[in-house]
Amino acid sequence: MSCLVIKVYWTAYNTRPRLKNEKPLRPTYDLGSFEFFDLLIVILAGIFLGVSITDVKKIFFGYVGAMFLAYSISVAFLFYHTWFLKGFQFGLGSLPYGWEWALFAAMLDAFVLMVPWTVCLCLVGVIVGAFARAWVSPF
């Protein structure tokens, strides 16, 4: 999932003229969203994991851990992109704790991309996969 977040962020900054020229700290309305095939990958990965893992406790904690890890990797890349590739290390680097603004912007962008749709669709995929496994092999 973090690869999909990185793909959306990277393509937004390479295709939209306002983001290429102005390089704002946060892209706001120009960020974009996931495409149909991105969401299909998330659902199919959730179904595959729901089918392959047998214990409900492992499914739940694995899901929570995977979402936390995907969010952390996404924030790390978005922070790197904001700080180094967009050049905010010069402007924000002169402020005390200026790196926190870049980290906060990265956290907001990753949250906006992940939370409403992808987290819920991945959860639906895991639940459907768990029910499919129980339906195919009841014991």
MARBA-3410 file (N, C-alpha, C, O; in Angstrom, 1 decimal):
139
0.8,-1.2,0.0,0.0,0.0,0.0,0.9,1.3,0.0,0.5,2.3,-0.6 ~ 2.0,1.2,0.7,2.9,2.4,0.7,3.4,2.7,-0.7,3.6,3.8,-1.1 ~ 3.6,1.6,-1.5,4.1,1.8,-2.9,3.0,2.6,-3.7,3.3,3.4,-4.6 ~ 1.7,2.3,-3.4,0.7,3.0,-4.1,0.6,4.4,-3.7,0.3,5.3,-4.5 ~ 0.8,4.7,-2.4,0.8,6.1,-1.9,1.9,6.8,-2.6,1.8,8.0,-3.0
3.1,6.2,-2.6,4.3,6.9,-3.3,4.0,7.1,-4.7,4.4,8.2,-5.3 ~ 3.4,6.2,-5.4,3.1,6.3,-6.8,2.1,7.5,-7.1,2.4,8.3,-8.0 ~ 1.1,7.6,-6.3,0.2,8.7,-6.4,0.9,10.1,-6.2,0.7,11.0,-6.9 ~ 1.7,10.1,-5.1,2.4,11.4,-4.8,3.4,11.7,-5.9,3.5,12.9,-6.3 ~ 4.1,10.7,-6.3,5.2,11.0,-7.3,4.6,11.4,-8.6,5.1,12.4,-9.3
3.5,10.8,-9.1,2.9,11.2,-10.4,2.2,12.5,-10.3,2.2,13.3,-11.3 ~ 1.7,12.9,-9.1,1.1,14.2,-9.0,2.1,15.3,-9.1,1.9,16.3,-9.8 ~ 3.3,15.1,-8.5,4.3,16.1,-8.6,5.1,16.1,-9.9,5.8,17.1,-10.2 ~ 4.9,15.1,-10.7,5.6,15.1,-12.0,4.7,15.4,-13.2,5.1,15.6,-14.3 ~ 3.4,15.4,-13.0,2.4,15.7,-14.1,1.6,17.0,-13.9,1.2,17.5,-15.0
1.4,17.5,-12.7,0.6,18.7,-12.6,1.5,19.9,-12.7,2.5,20.0,-11.9 ~ 1.2,20.9,-13.6,2.1,22.0,-13.8,2.3,22.9,-12.5,3.4,23.4,-12.2 ~ 1.2,23.1,-11.7,1.3,23.9,-10.5,2.3,23.3,-9.5,3.1,24.0,-8.9 ~ 2.2,22.0,-9.4,3.1,21.3,-8.4,4.6,21.3,-8.9,5.5,21.3,-8.2 ~ 4.7,21.2,-10.3,6.1,21.1,-10.8,6.8,22.5,-10.7,8.0,22.6,-10.4
6.0,23.6,-10.9,6.6,24.9,-10.9,6.7,25.5,-9.6,7.8,26.0,-9.2 ~ 5.7,25.5,-8.8,5.6,26.2,-7.5,6.2,25.4,-6.4,6.8,25.9,-5.4 ~ 6.1,24.1,-6.4,6.6,23.1,-5.4,6.1,23.6,-4.0,6.9,23.9,-3.1 ~ 4.8,23.5,-3.8,4.3,23.9,-2.4,4.6,22.8,-1.4,4.9,21.7,-1.7 ~ 4.5,23.2,-0.1,4.7,22.3,0.9,3.7,21.2,0.9,4.1,20.0,1.1
2.4,21.5,0.7,1.4,20.5,0.6,0.7,20.7,-0.7,0.4,21.8,-1.1 ~ 0.4,19.6,-1.4,-0.3,19.8,-2.7,-1.8,20.1,-2.7,-2.3,20.5,-3.7 ~ -2.4,20.0,-1.6,-3.9,20.2,-1.4,-4.7,19.6,-2.4,-4.8,18.4,-2.5 ~ -5.4,20.4,-3.3,-6.4,19.8,-4.2,-5.7,19.2,-5.4,-6.4,18.5,-6.2 ~ -4.4,19.4,-5.7,-3.8,18.8,-6.8,-3.2,17.4,-6.6,-2.6,16.8,-7.4
-3.4,16.9,-5.4,-2.7,15.6,-5.0,-3.2,14.4,-5.9,-2.4,13.6,-6.3 ~ -4.5,14.3,-6.1,-5.0,13.2,-6.9,-5.4,12.1,-5.9,-5.5,12.3,-4.7 ~ -5.8,11.0,-6.5,-6.2,9.8,-5.7,-5.9,8.5,-6.4,-5.2,8.5,-7.4 ~ -6.2,7.4,-5.8,-5.9,6.1,-6.3,-6.8,5.9,-7.5,-7.9,6.3,-7.6 ~ -6.3,5.1,-8.5,-7.0,4.7,-9.6,-7.7,3.4,-9.3,-7.6,2.8,-8.3
-8.6,3.0,-10.3,-9.3,1.7,-10.1,-8.4,0.5,-9.9,-8.7,-0.3,-9.0 ~ -7.4,0.4,-10.6,-6.5,-0.7,-10.5,-5.7,-0.7,-9.2,-5.3,-1.8,-8.7 ~ -5.4,0.5,-8.7,-4.7,0.6,-7.4,-5.6,0.0,-6.3,-5.2,-0.8,-5.5 ~ -6.9,0.4,-6.3,-7.8,-0.1,-5.3,-8.1,-1.6,-5.5,-8.3,-2.3,-4.5 ~ -8.1,-2.1,-6.7,-8.2,-3.5,-7.0,-7.1,-4.3,-6.4,-7.2,-5.4,-5.9
-5.8,-3.7,-6.6,-4.7,-4.4,-6.0,-4.8,-4.5,-4.5,-4.5,-5.5,-3.9 ~ -5.3,-3.4,-3.8,-5.5,-3.4,-2.4,-6.5,-4.5,-2.0,-6.3,-5.2,-1.0 ~ -7.6,-4.5,-2.7,-8.6,-5.5,-2.3,-8.1,-6.9,-2.5,-8.4,-7.8,-1.7 ~ -7.5,-7.2,-3.7,-7.0,-8.6,-3.9,-5.9,-9.0,-3.0,-5.8,-10.1,-2.6 ~ -5.1,-8.0,-2.6,-4.0,-8.4,-1.5,-4.7,-8.7,-0.2,-4.3,-9.6,0.5
-5.7,-7.9,0.1,-6.5,-8.2,1.4,-7.2,-9.6,1.3,-7.1,-10.3,2.3 ~ -7.8,-9.9,0.2,-8.4,-11.2,0.1,-7.4,-12.3,0.2,-7.6,-13.3,0.8 ~ -6.3,-12.2,-0.5,-5.2,-13.2,-0.4,-4.7,-13.4,1.0,-4.5,-14.5,1.4 ~ -4.5,-12.3,1.7,-4.0,-12.4,3.1,-5.1,-13.0,4.0,-4.8,-13.8,4.9 ~ -6.4,-12.7,3.7,-7.5,-13.2,4.5,-7.6,-14.7,4.3,-8.0,-15.4,5.2
-7.4,-15.2,3.1,-7.5,-16.6,2.8,-6.3,-17.4,3.4,-6.4,-18.5,3.8 ~ -5.1,-16.8,3.3,-3.9,-17.5,3.7,-3.7,-17.5,5.2,-3.0,-18.5,5.7 ~ -4.1,-16.6,6.0,-3.9,-16.6,7.4,-5.2,-17.2,8.1,-6.3,-16.9,7.8 ~ -4.9,-18.1,9.0,-6.0,-18.9,9.6,-6.6,-18.4,10.9,-7.8,-18.5,11.2 ~ -5.7,-17.8,11.7,-6.2,-17.3,13.0,-6.7,-15.9,13.0,-6.1,-15.0,12.3
-7.8,-15.7,13.6,-8.5,-14.3,13.6,-7.6,-13.3,14.3,-7.5,-12.1,13.9 ~ -6.9,-13.7,15.4,-6.0,-12.8,16.1,-4.9,-12.4,15.2,-4.5,-11.2,15.3 ~ -4.3,-13.4,14.5,-3.2,-13.0,13.6,-3.7,-12.1,12.5,-2.9,-11.2,12.0 ~ -4.9,-12.3,12.0,-5.4,-11.5,10.9,-5.6,-10.0,11.4,-5.1,-9.1,10.8 ~ -6.1,-9.9,12.6,-6.3,-8.5,13.2,-5.0,-7.8,13.4,-4.8,-6.7,13.0
-4.1,-8.4,14.2,-2.9,-7.8,14.5,-2.0,-7.6,13.3,-1.2,-6.7,13.2 ~ -2.0,-8.6,12.4,-1.3,-8.4,11.1,-1.8,-7.2,10.3,-1.0,-6.5,9.7 ~ -3.1,-7.1,10.3,-3.7,-5.9,9.6,-3.3,-4.6,10.2,-2.9,-3.7,9.5 ~ -3.4,-4.5,11.5,-3.0,-3.3,12.2,-1.5,-3.0,12.0,-1.1,-1.9,11.7 ~ -0.7,-4.0,12.1,0.7,-3.9,11.9,1.1,-3.5,10.4,2.0,-2.6,10.2
0.4,-4.1,9.5,0.6,-3.7,8.1,0.2,-2.3,7.8,0.9,-1.6,7.0 ~ -0.9,-1.9,8.3,-1.3,-0.5,8.1,-0.4,0.5,8.7,-0.1,1.5,8.1 ~ 0.1,0.2,9.9,1.1,1.1,10.6,2.4,1.1,9.8,3.0,2.2,9.6 ~ 2.8,0.0,9.3,4.1,-0.1,8.6,3.9,0.7,7.2,4.8,1.4,6.8 ~ 2.8,0.5,6.6,2.6,1.2,5.3,2.5,2.7,5.5,3.0,3.4,4.7
1.9,3.1,6.6,1.8,4.5,6.9,3.2,5.1,7.2,3.5,6.2,6.8 ~ 4.0,4.3,8.0,5.3,4.8,8.3,6.2,4.9,7.1,7.0,5.9,7.0 ~ 6.2,3.9,6.2,7.0,4.0,5.0,6.6,5.1,4.1,7.4,5.8,3.5 ~ 5.2,5.3,4.0,4.7,6.4,3.2,5.2,7.8,3.8,5.6,8.7,3.0 ~ 5.1,7.9,5.1,5.5,9.2,5.7,7.0,9.4,5.5,7.5,10.5,5.3
7.8,8.4,5.6,9.2,8.5,5.4,9.6,8.9,4.0,10.4,9.8,3.8 ~ 8.9,8.4,3.0,9.2,8.8,1.6,8.7,10.2,1.4,9.4,11.0,0.8 ~ 7.5,10.5,1.9,7.0,11.9,1.6,7.8,12.9,2.3,8.0,14.0,1.8 ~ 8.3,12.6,3.5,9.2,13.5,4.2,10.5,13.7,3.4,11.0,14.8,3.2 ~ 11.1,12.6,2.9,12.3,12.7,2.1,12.0,13.5,0.8,12.8,14.4,0.5
10.9,13.3,0.2,10.5,14.1,-1.0,10.4,15.6,-0.7,10.8,16.4,-1.4 ~ 9.7,15.9,0.4,9.5,17.3,0.8,10.8,17.9,1.2,11.1,19.1,0.8 ~ 11.6,17.3,2.0,12.8,17.9,2.5,13.9,18.0,1.5,14.5,19.1,1.4 ~ 14.2,17.0,0.7,15.3,17.0,-0.2,14.9,17.3,-1.6,15.5,18.2,-2.2 ~ 13.9,16.6,-2.2,13.7,16.8,-3.6,13.0,18.1,-3.9,13.2,18.7,-5.0
12.1,18.6,-3.0,11.5,19.9,-3.2,12.3,21.0,-2.7,12.0,22.2,-3.1 ~ 13.3,20.7,-1.9,14.3,21.8,-1.5,13.9,22.5,-0.3,14.3,23.7,-0.1 ~ 13.1,22.0,0.6,12.6,22.7,1.8,13.7,22.6,2.9,13.5,23.2,4.0 ~ 14.8,21.9,2.7,15.8,21.9,3.7,16.5,23.2,3.9,17.1,23.5,4.9 ~ 16.4,24.1,2.8,17.0,25.4,2.9,16.1,26.4,3.6,16.6,27.2,4.5
14.9,26.4,3.3,13.9,27.3,3.9,13.5,26.9,5.3,13.6,27.7,6.3 ~ 13.1,25.6,5.5,12.7,25.2,6.8,13.9,24.8,7.7,13.8,24.8,8.9 ~ 15.0,24.5,7.1,16.2,24.1,7.8,16.8,25.3,8.6,17.5,25.0,9.6 ~ 16.5,26.5,8.2,17.0,27.6,9.0,16.2,27.9,10.2,16.6,28.7,11.1 ~ 15.0,27.4,10.3,14.1,27.6,11.5,14.4,26.5,12.5,14.8,25.4,12.2
14.3,26.9,13.8,14.4,25.9,14.8,13.2,24.9,14.7,12.1,25.3,14.7 ~ 13.5,23.6,14.7,12.5,22.6,14.5,11.7,22.7,13.2,10.5,22.4,13.2 ~ 12.4,23.2,12.2,11.7,23.4,10.9,11.4,22.1,10.2,10.5,22.0,9.4 ~ 12.2,21.1,10.6,11.9,19.7,10.0,10.6,19.2,10.4,10.0,18.3,9.7 ~ 10.1,19.7,11.5,8.8,19.2,12.0,7.7,19.6,11.1,6.7,18.9,11.0
7.8,20.7,10.5,6.8,21.2,9.5,6.7,20.3,8.3,5.6,19.9,7.8 ~ 7.9,19.9,7.8,7.9,19.0,6.7,7.4,17.6,7.1,6.7,16.9,6.3 ~ 7.7,17.1,8.3,7.2,15.9,8.7,5.7,15.9,8.9,5.0,15.0,8.6 ~ 5.2,17.0,9.5,3.8,17.2,9.6,3.0,17.2,8.3,2.0,16.6,8.2 ~ 3.6,17.8,7.3,3.0,17.9,6.0,3.0,16.5,5.4,2.0,16.1,4.7
4.1,15.7,5.6,4.1,14.3,5.1,3.1,13.5,5.8,2.5,12.6,5.1 ~ 2.9,13.6,7.1,2.0,12.8,7.8,0.5,13.2,7.3,-0.3,12.3,7.2 ~ 0.3,14.4,7.1,-1.1,14.8,6.6,-1.4,14.2,5.2,-2.4,13.7,5.0 ~ -0.4,14.3,4.3,-0.6,13.8,3.0,-0.8,12.3,3.0,-1.6,11.8,2.2 ~ 0.0,11.6,3.7,-0.1,10.1,3.8,-1.5,9.8,4.4,-2.1,8.8,4.0
-1.9,10.5,5.4,-3.2,10.2,6.1,-4.3,10.5,5.1,-5.3,9.7,5.0 ~ -4.3,11.6,4.3,-5.3,11.9,3.4,-5.4,10.8,2.3,-6.5,10.4,1.9 ~ -4.3,10.3,1.9,-4.3,9.3,0.8,-4.7,7.9,1.3,-5.4,7.1,0.6 ~ -4.4,7.6,2.6,-4.6,6.2,3.0,-6.0,6.0,3.8,-6.6,5.0,3.6 ~ -6.4,6.9,4.6,-7.3,6.5,5.6,-8.7,6.3,5.1,-9.3,5.2,5.4
-9.4,7.1,4.4,-10.8,6.7,4.1,-11.0,5.5,3.3,-11.7,4.6,3.6 ~ -10.3,5.5,2.1,-10.7,4.4,1.2,-9.8,3.2,1.3,-10.3,2.0,1.4 ~ -8.5,3.4,1.3,-7.6,2.2,1.2,-7.6,1.4,2.4,-7.6,0.1,2.3 ~ -7.7,2.0,3.6,-7.7,1.2,4.8,-9.0,0.4,4.9,-9.0,-0.8,5.3 ~ -10.1,1.0,4.6,-11.4,0.3,4.6,-11.5,-0.8,3.6,-12.0,-1.9,3.8
-11.0,-0.5,2.4,-11.0,-1.5,1.3,-10.1,-2.7,1.6,-10.4,-3.8,1.3 ~ -9.0,-2.4,2.2,-8.1,-3.5,2.6,-8.8,-4.4,3.7,-8.6,-5.6,3.7 ~ -9.4,-3.7,4.7,-10.1,-4.4,5.7,-11.3,-5.2,5.1,-11.5,-6.4,5.6 ~ -12.0,-4.7,4.2,-13.1,-5.5,3.5,-12.5,-6.7,2.8,-13.0,-7.8,2.8 ~ -11.3,-6.5,2.1,-10.7,-7.6,1.4,-10.3,-8.7,2.4,-10.4,-9.9,2.1
-9.7,-8.3,3.6,-9.3,-9.3,4.6,-10.5,-10.0,5.1,-10.5,-11.3,5.3 ~ -11.6,-9.3,5.4,-12.8,-10.0,5.9,-13.4,-10.9,4.8,-13.8,-12.1,5.2 ~ -13.5,-10.5,3.6,-14.0,-11.4,2.5,-13.1,-12.6,2.4,-13.6,-13.7,2.2 ~ -11.8,-12.4,2.4,-10.9,-13.5,2.3,-11.0,-14.5,3.5,-10.9,-15.7,3.3 ~ -11.2,-14.0,4.7,-11.4,-14.9,5.8,-12.7,-15.7,5.7,-12.8,-16.9,6.0
-13.8,-15.0,5.2,-15.1,-15.7,5.0,-14.9,-16.7,3.9,-15.5,-17.8,3.9 ~ -14.2,-16.4,2.8,-14.0,-17.3,1.7,-13.2,-18.5,2.2,-13.6,-19.7,1.7 ~ -12.2,-18.3,3.0,-11.5,-19.5,3.5,-12.4,-20.4,4.4,-12.3,-21.6,4.3 ~ -13.2,-19.7,5.2,-14.1,-20.5,6.1,-15.2,-21.2,5.3,-15.7,-22.3,5.6 ~ -15.6,-20.6,4.1,-16.6,-21.2,3.3,-16.1,-22.4,2.5,-16.8,-23.4,2.3
-14.8,-22.3,2.0,-14.2,-23.3,1.2,-13.8,-24.5,2.1,-14.1,-25.7,1.8 ~ -13.2,-24.2,3.2,-12.7,-25.3,4.1,-13.3,-25.0,5.5,-12.7,-24.3,6.3 ~ -14.4,-25.6,5.9,-15.1,-25.3,7.1,-14.3,-25.7,8.4,-14.6,-25.2,9.4 ~ -13.4,-26.6,8.2,-12.6,-27.0,9.4,-11.2,-26.6,9.4,-10.5,-26.8,10.3
END
